[in-house]
Amino acid sequence: MTTTSAKPSIRAGSVHDFVERLAAMETGPAATNFFNRAVPENALRRHNLEIYLQEMLDRRPKVLLVGEAPGFRGMRITGVPFTNRTPGPSETELGTPFRQELAGLFGISSIVAVGNVAHHSLHRSGLAIPKIRHPAHGGRSGFKRGLEQLLAAGMQA
């Protein structure tokens, strides 16, 4: 008798496909697609993002934190996506299908804005979601407290 552990409904190929669609996204002159295949250095970022998303399969996340402004060693090195400045309305519109697909792939039940910039951007997309403090500039404890309050109020992690 063979038993298998239950896995999320996401197929391994769909993570790769998601990253490939992200790499193919055309951006405007004020933005950089750090996954674009035209830049050889982006191969490592695509690879890192695929590893990260594959690892998330085992964790089955139910909450998607959306924020902006990574630390000085942010996305440029890791490949884990986070915007490096306030996205404009057209950029928010470009990112909306990817956020929606990512939430669908992982069965995300809750989206939380990390900071005012993310909150305004998501609000422009038509989402009314909770906001917690961004951890930068001394906000680490406020970020942690905000997340704990949402969890205590019944948000599914």
C-alpha angles and dihedrals in degrees: 000000000000122000127191129194117245112259129194114269092254116111119225089237092056091065089054090046091050092052091047091053089049090051091051094052113120113224131194125254093269094057137062125214102214090193098052112132092221090076113066093207090062091071090080091050092051089048092049092049091051091050091049093049092045090052089052089059090071092047096049097210118210097184126065115199111204117195146141139228110045122204122275090276094046132127096331089072105025102038090223103134123249125139117253094212141008107302116228122232093266091051091048087052090051091051097045097082090049092050089048093048093047091050090049095047092055099034091243111192099182134039120195127190114225104211136344097289093056091043093053092045093050091044088055086055089058099257123135101200137152120269129213130189118277109244094228124101097025095319098119096105092044090050091051093045092049092051092047090051092052091049092047089051090058106270107153112238 
